[in-house]
Amino acid sequence: MRRFTLFPNASSVGLTNHPQSNLKPCWPSARCCNPCAAKSSRNYTAQVAACAAAGRRQTAERTAVRLPDLPATYKRLVAHRCGPSFRQVTVVQELPLQPPGPGEVLIRITHAGINGGCETFRARGEHAFAPNRAMQDFPLGAEGSGLVVALGPDAGGGLQLGQRVAVNGAAAFSEFVVARPSLVTPLVEGVGCAEGAALVLSGVTACAALEATARVRPGEVVAVTAAAGGTGHLAVQLAAAAGATVVGIVGGGTANKKAEAVAALGAHHVIDRTSQDVASELARLFPGGVDVVYDGVGGALRDQLLGCLGPTGRLLQVGYISEYPHTQAYRWDQRDGGDGDDGGGDGGREGGGGCPGNVALDEAEVPAASTAAAAAAAASTAPTAAPTSALPPSEQLFWGGVDVSLGQRRVIGQIWPKDLKAILRCRRRVFDLAARGQLRVLTDQGHGRKGVEGVADAVDYMLRGEHVGKVIIEI
């Protein structure tokens, strides 16, 4: 019989009946008795008493933290097969709820983060998600938060029943997920589940890019595109906290609202690119150029910003939402990662950053934060010198993890550090800053939907670029 820690209402998932039918059911527990012992022994009486005590403890724990009942089934959102868009491929499945296996925890997801670009590529089977084209009914979502409701044997990580956590790398568009503790971050007081879902990938991305890779220093000038987006609004604050002068660049139909939000987060200057020329404004403010560009837009804006870099400037390619499939007219089934229109696209949306995939934040694991191609690029040697005209498109920079030198300037597609411990430090840092009130996490649920059935609407809302902060959906 599989043993795992579970609060005592597990009969709804068929976990109470012991294989030996002449014994009364005993709630499975990693610390519980062995109900197979002979009834005639004294030890049996003690074991039954221990079982009862364990059940009472778990009942008290469940009452204290108000753990939800475990249903017999749960819903999750999957892609039936790859197709042109997220909405066109998604299907809601209802499946039997299974207990976590060895080294796993079961989480009741309450909130999920929306990364429209990442989920689009996942659904289309492109780039790092090309293997999806040979699959059916594959899960969706990578950023979630909720409650730990069951622990598998040897789960480790110090996790407890009823604990609020954020999780990265699981199928987060689901009512329940199973995850390894290395992908789970406990949430402390001061950080809600919605905020946790925003920080677990978007926050870590901003910290890794700015602090571990670009190494922003006091006095430098940092320009952040999509500054009101899911990762951009966090990048603004982290750059300011590092002592940099921060320029927030916003756009889209709600630019005024975005500009106000970005200024309130600590940006020293805000440029509305729907009504101002970004290059001219930056040249006026900083004739010597900017030191760091945190770019999630790509396209024509990226090309303008390259001309604004100072002599030793660094451009971090964390996304390229102006070139994502929802802005293009090419056929999805003719693409294989790099062909098609790499042009500027709409250019008016606030990005949520890129999609580094499953960030396995375990010191014993190889970081999957980057794609396989990016990981290979990370192991390469020095950047390749190239004239500006020969710079690869944003798509190739990002998914290939390409690092290009333009004299003493750098364009960095691999924003994740090679040192996994550096990523772990970034994870701890953003959650600690948020808990202390030193990092404000803005979340947006303006789509008005809840549950896995509403995820496609939330993705569309995010891709329209009307949001401020990280788009979240309650599951």
KELO-441534 format. One record per residue: residue in one letter; z, y, x of N, C-alpha, C in turn. Coordinates in steps of 0.1 Angstrom, whole numbers. Example, Ala and Ser with C-alpha at 12.3 -4.5 7.8 and 13.67 -1.06 7.14 Angstrom:
// KELO-441534
(a (78 -57 132) (78 -45 123) (78 -33 132))
(s (71 -22 128) (71 -11 137) (79 0 129))
//
This chain:
// KELO-441534
(m (0 -12 8) (0 0 0) (0 12 9))
(r (-8 22 6) (-8 35 13) (4 43 10))
(r (11 47 21) (23 55 19) (20 70 21))
(f (26 78 13) (25 93 15) (35 100 7))
(t (39 111 11) (49 119 5) (43 126 -7))
(l (49 125 -19) (43 131 -31) (55 134 -40))
(f (54 145 -47) (64 148 -57) (63 138 -69))
(p (74 135 -76) (74 123 -85) (68 126 -99))
(n (55 127 -99) (48 125 -112) (35 119 -109))
(a (35 111 -98) (22 105 -93) (16 95 -102))
(s (23 91 -113) (17 81 -121) (4 85 -127))
(s (2 98 -128) (-11 103 -133) (-23 100 -124))
(v (-20 97 -112) (-31 92 -103) (-29 78 -99))
(g (-21 70 -106) (-20 56 -104) (-14 52 -91))
(l (-3 59 -87) (3 56 -75) (17 50 -76))
(t (22 47 -88) (35 42 -89) (37 27 -89))
(n (27 20 -92) (28 5 -94) (28 -2 -80))
(h (39 -8 -77) (40 -15 -64) (32 -28 -66))
(p (26 -33 -55) (19 -46 -56) (27 -58 -61))
(q (40 -58 -58) (48 -69 -63) (53 -65 -77))
(s (47 -71 -87) (50 -67 -101) (64 -70 -106))
(n (72 -78 -99) (85 -81 -104) (95 -70 -99))
(l (90 -60 -92) (99 -50 -87) (96 -37 -95))
(k (106 -29 -97) (104 -17 -104) (97 -7 -95))
(p (89 2 -101) (81 11 -92) (90 20 -84))
(c (86 23 -72) (94 32 -63) (84 43 -58))
(w (88 55 -59) (80 66 -55) (77 65 -40))
(p (64 64 -36) (61 63 -22) (66 75 -14))
(s (72 72 -3) (77 83 6) (77 79 20))
(a (74 88 29) (74 84 43) (88 80 47))
(r (98 85 40) (112 81 44) (119 72 33))
(c (111 66 25) (116 58 14) (119 44 19))
(c (125 36 10) (128 22 13) (116 13 13))
(n (118 1 17) (108 -9 16) (111 -18 4))
(p (104 -15 -8) (108 -22 -20) (104 -36 -20))
(c (97 -41 -9) (94 -55 -9) (105 -64 -4))
(a (116 -58 0) (128 -66 5) (133 -75 -6))
(a (139 -86 -2) (145 -96 -11) (155 -89 -20))
(k (154 -92 -33) (164 -87 -43) (178 -92 -40))
(s (179 -104 -34) (192 -110 -33) (200 -104 -22))
(s (194 -96 -13) (202 -91 -2) (209 -78 -5))
(r (220 -76 2) (227 -63 1) (218 -51 4))
(n (209 -54 13) (201 -43 17) (192 -38 6))
(y (189 -47 -3) (180 -43 -14) (187 -32 -23))
(t (200 -35 -26) (208 -25 -34) (208 -11 -27))
(a (210 -12 -14) (210 1 -6) (196 8 -6))
(q (186 -1 -6) (173 5 -6) (169 11 -19))
(v (173 5 -30) (170 10 -43) (178 24 -45))
(a (190 24 -40) (198 36 -40) (191 47 -32))
(a (185 43 -20) (178 53 -12) (166 58 -19))
(c (159 49 -26) (147 53 -34) (151 63 -44))
(a (161 60 -52) (166 69 -62) (170 83 -57))
(a (176 83 -45) (180 95 -39) (168 103 -35))
(a (158 96 -29) (146 102 -25) (139 109 -36))
(g (138 101 -47) (132 106 -59) (139 119 -65))
(r (153 119 -64) (160 131 -69) (157 143 -60))
(r (157 140 -47) (154 151 -37) (140 157 -40))
(q (130 148 -42) (117 153 -45) (116 160 -58))
(t (123 155 -68) (124 162 -81) (129 176 -80))
(a (141 177 -72) (147 190 -70) (137 199 -63))
(e (130 194 -52) (121 202 -45) (110 207 -54))
(r (105 198 -62) (93 202 -71) (98 213 -80))
(t (110 211 -86) (115 221 -95) (117 235 -88))
(a (122 234 -76) (125 247 -69) (112 255 -66))
(v (101 248 -62) (89 255 -58) (78 255 -69))
(r (82 249 -81) (73 248 -92) (59 242 -89))
(l (60 231 -82) (47 224 -79) (40 220 -92))
(p (27 221 -91) (19 218 -103) (18 202 -105))
(d (16 198 -117) (14 184 -119) (1 179 -113))
(l (1 167 -108) (-11 162 -103) (-19 155 -114))
(p (-31 160 -116) (-39 154 -127) (-46 141 -122))
(a (-51 134 -131) (-58 121 -127) (-72 125 -121))
(t (-78 136 -125) (-91 140 -120) (-90 155 -116))
(y (-100 159 -108) (-101 173 -104) (-116 177 -104))
(k (-119 190 -104) (-132 195 -103) (-135 201 -89))
(r (-147 199 -85) (-152 205 -73) (-167 209 -75))
(l (-171 219 -67) (-185 224 -67) (-192 217 -56))
(v (-204 212 -58) (-212 205 -48) (-226 210 -50))
(a (-234 208 -39) (-248 210 -40) (-255 196 -42))
(h (-262 195 -53) (-268 182 -56) (-278 178 -45))
(r (-286 188 -41) (-294 186 -30) (-298 200 -25))
(c (-304 202 -14) (-308 215 -9) (-319 221 -17))
(g (-318 235 -18) (-328 242 -26) (-328 257 -22))
(p (-336 265 -29) (-338 279 -25) (-326 288 -25))
(s (-316 285 -34) (-305 295 -35) (-292 287 -38))
(f (-281 293 -36) (-268 287 -39) (-267 283 -54))
(r (-271 293 -63) (-269 290 -77) (-278 279 -82))
(q (-290 277 -76) (-299 267 -81) (-295 253 -77))
(v (-287 251 -67) (-284 238 -63) (-270 233 -67))
(t (-261 242 -72) (-247 238 -74) (-245 230 -87))
(v (-236 221 -86) (-232 212 -98) (-217 211 -97))
(v (-211 211 -109) (-196 209 -110) (-194 194 -112))
(q (-186 188 -103) (-183 173 -105) (-168 172 -109))
(e (-165 162 -117) (-152 158 -119) (-149 144 -114))
(l (-139 143 -105) (-137 131 -97) (-123 126 -98))
(p (-120 114 -96) (-106 109 -95) (-99 115 -83))
(l (-87 120 -85) (-79 126 -74) (-73 115 -65))
(q (-76 115 -52) (-72 105 -43) (-61 111 -34))
(p (-51 102 -30) (-41 107 -21) (-46 110 -7))
(p (-40 118 1) (-44 121 15) (-42 109 23))
(g (-51 107 33) (-50 96 42) (-41 99 54))
(p (-41 91 64) (-32 93 76) (-37 106 83))
(g (-27 114 86) (-30 127 93) (-36 138 85))
(e (-35 136 71) (-41 146 62) (-30 152 53))
(v (-34 163 47) (-26 169 36) (-35 172 24))
(l (-29 171 12) (-36 175 0) (-31 189 -4))
(i (-41 197 -7) (-38 211 -10) (-44 214 -24))
(r (-36 220 -33) (-41 226 -45) (-47 240 -42))
(i (-60 241 -43) (-66 254 -40) (-63 264 -51))
(t (-58 275 -48) (-56 286 -58) (-66 297 -56))
(h (-71 300 -44) (-80 311 -41) (-90 306 -31))
(a (-102 310 -32) (-113 307 -22) (-120 320 -18))
(g (-123 321 -5) (-131 332 0) (-146 330 -3))
(i (-153 341 -5) (-167 340 -8) (-175 346 4))
(n (-182 337 11) (-191 341 22) (-206 338 17))
(g (-212 347 10) (-225 345 4) (-235 340 14))
(g (-236 346 26) (-246 342 35) (-244 328 40))
(c (-232 325 44) (-228 311 49) (-232 301 38))
(e (-227 303 26) (-230 293 15) (-244 292 12))
(t (-252 303 13) (-266 302 11) (-273 293 21))
(f (-270 295 34) (-276 286 44) (-271 272 42))
(r (-259 270 38) (-254 256 36) (-262 250 25))
(a (-264 257 14) (-271 252 2) (-286 250 5))
(r (-292 258 14) (-306 256 18) (-308 246 29))
(g (-297 242 35) (-299 232 46) (-306 238 58))
(e (-302 250 62) (-308 257 73) (-298 259 85))
(h (-304 260 97) (-296 263 109) (-286 252 111))
(a (-274 255 113) (-263 245 115) (-262 235 104))
(f (-267 239 92) (-266 230 80) (-279 222 78))
(a (-288 221 87) (-300 213 86) (-297 199 82))
(p (-287 192 86) (-284 178 82) (-282 177 67))
(n (-278 188 60) (-277 187 46) (-289 184 38))
(r (-301 186 45) (-313 182 38) (-315 168 35))
(a (-308 160 42) (-308 145 40) (-297 140 31))
(m (-289 150 26) (-277 146 18) (-278 150 4))
(q (-270 144 -4) (-268 148 -18) (-254 150 -21))
(d (-251 159 -31) (-237 161 -35) (-228 164 -24))
(f (-232 173 -15) (-223 177 -4) (-215 189 -8))
(p (-202 190 -3) (-193 200 -8) (-196 214 -3))
(l (-191 224 -9) (-193 238 -6) (-180 246 -4))
(g (-181 257 3) (-169 265 5) (-162 261 18))
(a (-157 271 25) (-150 269 38) (-137 277 39))
(e (-134 286 30) (-122 294 32) (-114 293 19))
(g (-102 288 20) (-93 287 8) (-79 288 11))
(s (-71 288 0) (-56 289 2) (-50 283 -11))
(g (-37 279 -9) (-31 273 -21) (-18 266 -17))
(l (-14 255 -24) (-1 249 -22) (-3 235 -16))
(v (5 231 -7) (5 217 -2) (12 209 -13))
(v (5 199 -18) (11 190 -29) (13 176 -25))
(a (8 172 -13) (10 158 -9) (8 157 6))
(l (15 149 13) (14 147 28) (11 132 30))
(g (0 130 38) (-3 117 42) (6 112 54))
(p (6 99 57) (14 95 68) (10 102 81))
(d (20 105 88) (18 112 102) (10 125 100))
(a (12 132 89) (4 144 88) (7 155 99))
(g (20 156 102) (23 165 113) (21 179 109))
(g (22 188 119) (20 202 117) (32 209 111))
(g (43 202 108) (54 209 102) (52 213 88))
(l (42 209 81) (39 213 67) (49 206 58))
(q (52 213 47) (61 208 37) (55 209 23))
(l (60 201 14) (56 202 0) (59 215 -6))
(g (49 221 -13) (51 234 -20) (49 246 -11))
(q (45 243 2) (43 254 11) (29 261 8))
(r (29 274 8) (17 281 6) (9 282 20))
(v (-3 279 19) (-11 278 31) (-25 283 29))
(a (-32 287 40) (-46 289 40) (-53 278 48))
(v (-65 275 44) (-72 264 50) (-87 268 53))
(n (-91 264 65) (-105 267 69) (-112 253 72))
(g (-124 252 67) (-132 240 71) (-131 229 60))
(a (-124 231 49) (-124 222 38) (-134 226 28))
(a (-136 217 18) (-145 220 7) (-137 229 -3))
(a (-137 242 0) (-127 251 -7) (-131 254 -21))
(f (-144 252 -25) (-147 254 -39) (-144 242 -47))
(s (-131 239 -47) (-126 227 -53) (-112 229 -58))
(e (-107 222 -68) (-94 224 -72) (-84 218 -63))
(f (-88 207 -56) (-79 201 -46) (-88 197 -34))
(v (-82 199 -22) (-89 195 -10) (-80 187 -1))
(v (-85 179 7) (-78 172 18) (-82 178 31))
(a (-72 181 40) (-75 187 52) (-66 182 63))
(r (-70 184 76) (-62 181 87) (-53 193 89))
(p (-40 190 94) (-31 202 96) (-37 212 106))
(s (-46 208 115) (-51 217 125) (-59 228 118))
(l (-64 226 106) (-72 236 99) (-63 244 89))
(v (-50 241 89) (-41 247 79) (-32 257 85))
(t (-31 269 79) (-22 279 84) (-11 282 73))
(p (2 280 76) (12 284 67) (12 299 64))
(l (14 303 52) (15 317 48) (30 321 47))
(v (33 331 54) (47 336 54) (48 347 43))
(e (61 351 41) (63 362 31) (55 375 35))
(g (49 381 25) (41 393 28) (27 390 28))
(v (23 378 29) (8 374 29) (6 365 16))
(g (-1 370 7) (-4 363 -5) (-15 353 -3))
(c (-18 344 -13) (-28 334 -12) (-42 341 -11))
(a (-44 351 -19) (-57 358 -18) (-60 364 -4))
(e (-49 370 1) (-50 376 15) (-52 365 25))
(g (-45 354 23) (-47 342 33) (-61 337 33))
(a (-67 336 21) (-81 331 21) (-91 341 28))
(a (-87 354 28) (-96 364 35) (-94 363 50))
(l (-82 361 54) (-79 361 69) (-83 349 76))
(v (-83 337 69) (-85 325 77) (-98 324 84))
(l (-108 330 80) (-121 331 87) (-125 345 90))
(s (-126 353 80) (-130 367 83) (-121 375 92))
(g (-108 373 91) (-99 379 100) (-100 374 114))
(v (-100 361 115) (-101 355 129) (-114 358 136))
(t (-125 359 128) (-138 363 134) (-137 377 140))
(a (-131 387 133) (-130 400 138) (-121 401 150))
(c (-110 394 150) (-101 394 162) (-108 387 174))
(a (-114 376 172) (-120 369 183) (-131 377 189))
(a (-140 383 181) (-151 391 186) (-146 403 193))
(l (-137 411 187) (-133 424 193) (-123 422 205))
(e (-113 413 203) (-103 413 213) (-105 402 224))
(a (-110 390 220) (-112 380 230) (-125 381 237))
(t (-136 385 230) (-149 385 236) (-153 399 241))
(a (-153 409 233) (-156 423 237) (-145 429 245))
(r (-133 425 243) (-121 430 250) (-121 446 249))
(v (-120 450 236) (-120 464 234) (-108 471 241))
(r (-110 482 247) (-100 489 254) (-97 503 248))
(p (-85 508 251) (-81 521 246) (-91 532 250))
(g (-95 541 242) (-104 551 245) (-118 548 243))
(e (-122 535 241) (-136 532 238) (-140 536 224))
(v (-153 537 222) (-158 540 208) (-164 527 203))
(v (-159 523 191) (-164 511 184) (-170 515 171))
(a (-183 511 169) (-190 513 156) (-190 500 148))
(v (-186 500 136) (-185 488 128) (-195 490 116))
(t (-205 481 115) (-214 481 104) (-207 473 93))
(a (-212 475 80) (-206 468 69) (-191 469 69))
(a (-187 482 72) (-173 484 75) (-164 482 63))
(a (-169 481 51) (-161 479 39) (-162 464 35))
(g (-169 456 43) (-171 442 39) (-159 433 43))
(g (-161 420 41) (-150 410 42) (-144 410 56))
(t (-153 410 66) (-148 410 80) (-148 424 86))
(g (-157 433 81) (-158 446 86) (-146 455 84))
(h (-139 454 73) (-127 462 70) (-116 458 79))
(l (-115 445 83) (-105 441 92) (-108 445 106))
(a (-121 445 110) (-126 449 123) (-122 464 125))
(v (-124 472 115) (-120 486 116) (-106 488 121))
(q (-97 480 114) (-83 482 117) (-79 476 131))
(l (-85 465 135) (-82 459 148) (-87 467 159))
(a (-99 474 157) (-104 482 168) (-95 495 169))
(a (-90 500 158) (-81 512 158) (-68 508 165))
(a (-63 496 162) (-50 491 167) (-52 490 182))
(a (-64 487 187) (-66 486 202) (-67 499 209))
(g (-66 510 201) (-67 523 207) (-81 529 208))
(a (-90 523 201) (-104 528 201) (-106 539 191))
(t (-117 547 193) (-122 556 183) (-132 548 174))
(v (-129 547 161) (-137 538 153) (-146 546 144))
(v (-158 542 143) (-168 547 134) (-172 536 124))
(g (-169 539 111) (-172 529 101) (-186 533 95))
(i (-195 523 94) (-208 526 88) (-209 518 75))
(v (-212 525 64) (-212 519 51) (-226 522 45))
(g (-229 514 34) (-241 517 27) (-241 510 13))
(g (-252 511 6) (-252 505 -7) (-249 514 -18))
(g (-250 509 -31) (-248 517 -43) (-234 522 -45))
(t (-224 516 -38) (-210 521 -40) (-205 527 -26))
(a (-214 534 -19) (-211 539 -6) (-199 548 -6))
(n (-198 557 -16) (-187 566 -17) (-174 559 -17))
(k (-173 549 -26) (-161 542 -27) (-157 534 -14))
(k (-168 529 -7) (-166 522 5) (-161 532 16))
(a (-167 544 16) (-164 554 27) (-149 558 25))
(e (-145 560 13) (-130 563 11) (-121 552 16))
(a (-125 540 13) (-117 528 17) (-116 527 32))
(v (-127 529 39) (-128 527 53) (-120 538 60))
(a (-121 550 55) (-113 561 61) (-98 559 59))
(a (-95 553 48) (-80 551 45) (-75 539 54))
(l (-84 531 59) (-80 520 68) (-79 524 83))
(g (-83 537 86) (-81 542 99) (-93 546 107))
(a (-105 545 101) (-117 549 108) (-116 564 110))
(h (-120 568 123) (-120 582 126) (-132 589 121))
(h (-143 582 119) (-155 588 114) (-162 577 105))
(v (-168 582 94) (-175 573 85) (-189 578 83))
(i (-199 570 84) (-213 573 83) (-218 565 71))
(d (-224 572 61) (-230 566 50) (-245 565 53))
(r (-250 553 56) (-263 552 60) (-274 553 49))
(t (-269 554 37) (-279 556 26) (-282 571 25))
(s (-274 579 31) (-277 594 30) (-277 601 43))
(q (-274 593 54) (-273 599 67) (-281 590 77))
(d (-286 597 87) (-293 589 98) (-283 585 108))
(v (-281 572 109) (-270 566 117) (-272 570 132))
(a (-284 568 137) (-286 571 151) (-283 586 154))
(s (-288 595 146) (-286 609 148) (-271 613 148))
(e (-264 607 138) (-250 610 137) (-242 605 149))
(l (-245 593 153) (-238 588 165) (-241 596 177))
(a (-254 600 179) (-257 608 190) (-250 622 190))
(r (-249 627 178) (-241 640 177) (-227 638 180))
(l (-221 628 175) (-206 625 177) (-203 621 192))
(f (-212 612 197) (-209 606 210) (-222 606 219))
(p (-225 618 225) (-237 619 233) (-238 608 244))
(g (-227 603 249) (-227 593 259) (-229 579 254))
(g (-230 578 241) (-232 564 235) (-219 558 231))
(v (-220 547 224) (-208 540 219) (-206 528 228))
(d (-194 523 229) (-191 512 238) (-192 498 231))
(v (-189 497 218) (-190 484 212) (-196 486 198))
(v (-205 477 194) (-210 477 180) (-206 464 174))
(y (-200 464 163) (-196 452 155) (-206 451 144))
(d (-217 443 145) (-228 444 136) (-229 431 127))
(g (-227 433 114) (-229 423 104) (-242 425 96))
(v (-250 435 99) (-261 439 91) (-274 434 96))
(g (-277 436 109) (-289 432 116) (-301 441 112))
(g (-313 435 113) (-325 442 109) (-327 455 116))
(a (-332 465 108) (-336 478 114) (-323 485 119))
(l (-312 483 112) (-300 490 116) (-295 485 130))
(r (-296 473 133) (-293 468 146) (-302 474 157))
(d (-315 475 154) (-324 481 164) (-320 496 166))
(q (-316 503 156) (-311 517 158) (-299 517 167))
(l (-290 508 164) (-277 508 171) (-278 504 186))
(l (-288 496 189) (-291 493 203) (-294 505 211))
(g (-301 515 205) (-304 527 212) (-292 536 213))
(c (-281 533 206) (-269 541 207) (-258 536 216))
(l (-261 524 222) (-251 518 231) (-250 527 244))
(g (-238 528 249) (-236 535 262) (-241 526 273))
(p (-239 531 286) (-244 524 297) (-239 510 299))
(t (-227 507 294) (-221 494 295) (-217 489 281))
(g (-224 493 271) (-221 489 258) (-223 474 254))
(r (-216 470 244) (-217 456 239) (-220 456 224))
(l (-230 449 220) (-233 447 206) (-229 433 202))
(l (-220 431 192) (-215 418 188) (-223 415 175))
(q (-231 404 175) (-239 400 163) (-231 390 155))
(v (-223 396 145) (-214 387 137) (-221 383 124))
(g (-233 388 122) (-240 385 109) (-253 393 109))
(y (-261 391 99) (-273 399 97) (-277 399 83))
(i (-269 404 74) (-270 402 60) (-283 409 54))
(s (-288 419 61) (-300 426 56) (-312 417 57))
(e (-311 406 65) (-322 396 67) (-319 383 60))
(y (-309 381 53) (-305 368 46) (-316 365 36))
(p (-316 352 32) (-327 348 23) (-328 356 9))
(h (-316 361 4) (-317 368 -8) (-325 381 -8))
(t (-328 385 5) (-336 398 6) (-350 395 10))
(q (-354 382 11) (-367 378 15) (-375 371 5))
(a (-388 370 7) (-397 363 -3) (-403 350 3))
(y (-399 346 15) (-405 334 20) (-400 321 13))
(r (-407 311 15) (-403 298 9) (-393 291 17))
(w (-382 286 11) (-371 280 18) (-376 267 24))
(d (-385 259 18) (-388 246 23) (-398 247 34))
(q (-403 259 38) (-411 260 50) (-404 265 62))
(r (-391 267 60) (-383 272 71) (-376 261 79))
(d (-375 264 92) (-368 254 100) (-360 262 111))
(g (-352 271 106) (-342 278 114) (-347 291 121))
(g (-360 293 122) (-363 305 130) (-376 312 125))
(d (-385 306 118) (-397 312 114) (-395 321 101))
(g (-405 327 97) (-404 336 85) (-402 350 89))
(d (-399 359 79) (-398 373 81) (-385 376 87))
(d (-384 382 99) (-372 386 105) (-370 401 103))
(g (-377 407 95) (-377 422 93) (-364 427 87))
(g (-364 440 85) (-351 446 81) (-345 443 68))
(g (-353 439 58) (-348 436 45) (-342 448 38))
(d (-333 445 29) (-328 456 20) (-319 466 27))
(g (-310 460 36) (-302 469 45) (-292 477 38))
(g (-289 475 25) (-279 483 18) (-266 475 15))
(r (-264 463 20) (-253 455 15) (-242 454 26))
(e (-230 452 21) (-219 451 30) (-217 436 33))
(g (-218 432 45) (-217 418 48) (-203 413 49))
(g (-202 400 48) (-189 394 50) (-188 387 64))
(g (-197 390 73) (-197 383 86) (-205 371 85))
(g (-206 364 96) (-214 352 97) (-207 340 93))
(c (-212 328 96) (-206 316 92) (-205 306 103))
(p (-194 307 111) (-192 299 122) (-189 284 119))
(g (-187 281 106) (-185 267 102) (-170 264 102))
(n (-167 251 106) (-154 246 105) (-146 249 118))
(v (-137 259 118) (-130 263 130) (-118 253 131))
(a (-119 243 139) (-108 233 141) (-98 239 151))
(l (-88 245 146) (-78 252 154) (-67 243 159))
(d (-71 233 166) (-62 223 172) (-65 222 187))
(e (-54 224 195) (-56 225 209) (-62 212 215))
(a (-61 201 207) (-66 188 212) (-81 186 208))
(e (-87 196 200) (-100 194 195) (-110 203 202))
(v (-122 199 201) (-133 208 206) (-136 218 195))
(p (-136 231 198) (-138 241 188) (-152 240 181))
(a (-151 238 168) (-164 238 160) (-167 252 154))
(a (-160 262 160) (-162 275 154) (-176 280 155))
(s (-183 275 165) (-197 279 166) (-206 266 162))
(t (-218 269 160) (-227 257 157) (-230 249 169))
(a (-236 238 167) (-239 230 179) (-248 237 189))
(a (-258 245 183) (-266 253 192) (-258 264 199))
(a (-249 270 192) (-241 280 198) (-232 274 209))
(a (-226 263 206) (-218 257 216) (-225 254 229))
(a (-238 249 227) (-246 247 239) (-248 260 247))
(a (-251 270 239) (-254 283 245) (-241 288 252))
(a (-229 285 247) (-217 290 252) (-215 284 266))
(a (-220 272 268) (-219 266 281) (-229 270 291))
(s (-238 279 287) (-248 283 296) (-243 293 307))
(t (-251 297 316) (-247 306 327) (-248 320 322))
(a (-251 329 332) (-251 343 329) (-262 347 319))
(p (-259 359 312) (-269 364 302) (-283 366 309))
(t (-293 365 300) (-307 366 304) (-311 381 303))
(a (-316 387 314) (-320 400 313) (-333 401 305))
(a (-334 411 297) (-346 413 288) (-347 427 284))
(p (-360 432 283) (-362 446 278) (-358 446 263))
(t (-355 458 257) (-352 459 243) (-363 453 234))
(s (-375 455 238) (-386 450 230) (-387 435 229))
(a (-380 428 239) (-381 414 239) (-368 407 234))
(l (-359 415 228) (-347 410 223) (-350 401 211))
(p (-344 389 211) (-346 380 199) (-341 386 186))
(p (-347 381 175) (-342 386 162) (-327 382 160))
(s (-321 389 151) (-307 387 148) (-304 373 145))
(e (-313 367 137) (-312 353 133) (-310 344 145))
(q (-319 345 155) (-319 337 167) (-306 340 176))
(l (-303 353 177) (-291 356 184) (-279 349 178))
(f (-277 350 165) (-265 345 158) (-264 330 159))
(w (-275 323 154) (-274 309 153) (-276 302 166))
(g (-282 308 175) (-284 303 189) (-273 306 198))
(g (-264 315 194) (-253 319 203) (-258 325 215))
(v (-269 333 214) (-276 338 226) (-269 351 231))
(d (-267 352 244) (-261 363 251) (-272 369 260))
(v (-276 382 256) (-287 388 263) (-282 401 270))
(s (-287 403 282) (-283 415 290) (-295 425 290))
(l (-292 437 288) (-302 448 288) (-297 458 299))
(g (-299 454 312) (-293 462 322) (-278 458 323))
(q (-270 468 322) (-255 466 321) (-250 465 307))
(r (-259 466 297) (-255 465 283) (-257 450 279))
(r (-249 446 269) (-250 432 265) (-252 431 250))
(v (-259 422 245) (-260 418 231) (-255 404 230))
(i (-244 402 222) (-237 390 222) (-238 383 209))
(g (-245 371 209) (-247 363 197) (-236 353 196))
(q (-230 349 207) (-219 339 207) (-206 347 208))
(i (-201 351 196) (-189 360 196) (-176 352 197))
(w (-177 338 197) (-165 330 198) (-162 327 213))
(p (-150 329 217) (-146 326 231) (-147 311 234))
(k (-149 307 246) (-150 293 250) (-136 287 250))
(d (-126 295 253) (-112 291 253) (-106 289 239))
(l (-104 277 235) (-99 275 222) (-85 281 220))
(k (-77 282 230) (-64 288 229) (-65 303 225))
(a (-76 309 229) (-78 323 226) (-81 324 211))
(i (-88 314 205) (-90 315 190) (-77 312 183))
(l (-69 303 188) (-56 301 182) (-47 313 182))
(r (-48 320 194) (-40 333 194) (-45 343 184))
(c (-58 344 182) (-64 353 172) (-59 349 158))
(r (-59 336 155) (-54 332 142) (-39 337 140))
(r (-31 334 150) (-17 338 149) (-16 353 147))
(r (-24 360 155) (-23 375 155) (-26 381 142))
(v (-37 377 136) (-41 384 123) (-31 381 112))
(f (-26 368 112) (-16 365 101) (-3 372 104))
(d (1 373 117) (13 381 120) (12 395 117))
(l (1 401 120) (-1 416 117) (-1 418 102))
(a (-7 409 94) (-7 411 80) (7 409 74))
(a (15 400 80) (28 398 75) (37 410 78))
(r (34 417 89) (42 429 92) (37 442 86))
(g (27 440 78) (21 452 71) (12 461 80))
(q (8 455 92) (0 463 102) (-14 460 101))
(l (-18 451 92) (-32 448 89) (-34 447 74))
(r (-40 456 68) (-42 456 53) (-54 447 50))
(v (-52 438 41) (-63 429 36) (-67 433 22))
(l (-79 438 21) (-85 442 9) (-93 430 3))
(t (-89 427 -10) (-97 417 -17) (-103 422 -29))
(d (-114 416 -33) (-122 421 -44) (-126 409 -53))
(q (-122 411 -66) (-125 401 -76) (-133 407 -88))
(g (-141 417 -84) (-149 424 -94) (-159 416 -102))
(h (-161 404 -97) (-171 395 -105) (-165 391 -118))
(g (-151 391 -119) (-145 387 -131) (-145 373 -135))
(r (-147 364 -126) (-148 349 -129) (-136 342 -122))
(k (-133 330 -128) (-123 321 -122) (-128 307 -123))
(g (-122 299 -114) (-126 284 -114) (-139 281 -107))
(v (-141 268 -104) (-153 264 -97) (-165 268 -104))
(e (-164 268 -118) (-176 272 -126) (-181 286 -123))
(g (-172 295 -118) (-176 309 -116) (-180 312 -102))
(v (-180 302 -93) (-183 305 -79) (-197 311 -77))
(a (-207 306 -84) (-221 311 -82) (-221 326 -86))
(d (-215 330 -96) (-214 344 -100) (-208 352 -89))
(a (-197 347 -83) (-190 354 -73) (-199 356 -60))
(v (-206 345 -57) (-216 346 -46) (-226 357 -49))
(d (-232 357 -61) (-242 367 -64) (-236 381 -63))
(y (-224 383 -68) (-217 396 -67) (-215 400 -53))
(m (-211 391 -44) (-209 395 -30) (-223 399 -24))
(l (-233 391 -27) (-246 394 -21) (-252 407 -26))
(r (-248 412 -38) (-253 425 -43) (-247 437 -35))
(g (-236 434 -28) (-230 444 -19) (-222 455 -26))
(e (-217 452 -38) (-209 462 -45) (-194 462 -42))
(h (-190 452 -35) (-176 450 -33) (-170 458 -21))
(v (-157 459 -22) (-149 465 -11) (-139 455 -6))
(g (-139 451 6) (-130 441 11) (-136 427 10))
(k (-128 417 10) (-133 403 10) (-133 398 -5))
(v (-145 393 -9) (-146 388 -22) (-139 374 -23))
(i (-130 374 -33) (-122 362 -36) (-124 357 -50))
(i (-122 344 -52) (-122 339 -66) (-110 330 -67))
(e (-103 331 -79) (-92 323 -82) (-98 309 -87))
(i (-92 298 -81) (-97 285 -85) (-86 279 -94))
//
